[in-house]
Amino acid sequence: MYRTILLAYDGSREGRLALCEDAEVAAACRAKTCLPAVLNVAPGIALGEGFDAGHVVERDIARYREVLDQGIKRLRNHGLAVEGRMVQR
C-alpha cells in the first residue's frame, strides 16, 4: 500500500498519541517512515543593534533535536525503520 510515510511530531501529548497511531499504520504497511524537524529560523532574527541571537537559535535547534530524537526512538520502539531529518525553512 504505502512504501514511505512522512510523519509529523511536535513532542506534545497529542503528538505522542498520533505518532503511536501512525506507527501502527506504517507497521501494517511495512513502510519506511520519515520524521522531519522543520526549523523556522528567520534571517533577520537580530532584534536590535548589538544583539546576538546566536544562543537563542542554538537553544531552539537543541530543542528541535531533542523532540526529533524522542520521536525517532518511539518509532523504532515500534520496530519501524525511520529516517529523521533536521530541515531549515
N, C-alpha and C positions, 0 to 999 in steps of 0.2 A: 504494500500500500504506500507508505511513506518511506523514503530512504534516509532522508535527513530532516530533522525538525529543529527550527530556530525557536529558542525559548526566551522568555523574559523573566527576570527575577530582581526584586528590589530589596530583599532581606526582611521585609515585613512579615508579620504573622500570616496575613492573607497570601503573600507571595510564597511562603513556605508551603502552605496548603496547595496552592495552584501548581507549584513545582512538583509536588508529590503526585498530583493527578496527571500532570504532563509526563512524568516519568513512567507512569503506568501505560499511557498511550504509546510512548516511544518503545517501551519494552515489548508490548504486544505486536508492534510493527517491526521489531528488531531494527530500529532506526538509529543512526548516529544522531547525536544531539550537539547543538552549538549554542553556547551561552555567552552572549556578548555583554560587556560592561561599557556603556556609551558615556564618555566623559564630555560634558558640555563646558569647555573652558573658553571663555570669551577672550579674544586677543587684547581687548582694552580693559583688563581686569584692574589695572592700577587706578586707585581712587583719587589720587592727588600727587602732587609733586613730592618726590622723595619717599613715596610709599612703595614698599617692596612686598608684593603679594606672593612671592615665591613659596613661602612657608604655608600659605593658605592653600595654594594649588597642590603642594606636596601632601598636605594633610588630606585633601579631598581625594587625591589619587590613591593614597594608602587605604582610605575608607572604601573606595570602589573595589580595590584589590581584595580587601577582606571579605566583602559581600560576594564577589565573584568566586573566590576560593571556597567560601561556605556553600555556594550553590553547586559548584563542581563536586565537592565532597558528597553532598546529598544525592546528586545524580549517580555518582559512582557507587554509592551505597546501595543503589537500586540495580546495580550490575550493568549500567549503561556505559558505552563509550562516549565520552563528552570532550568537546573542544571548547576551551574558554578563551575569550579574546578581549583585550582592552582596546577600545576604539575611541579616538578623539574626534569629536564633531566640530 
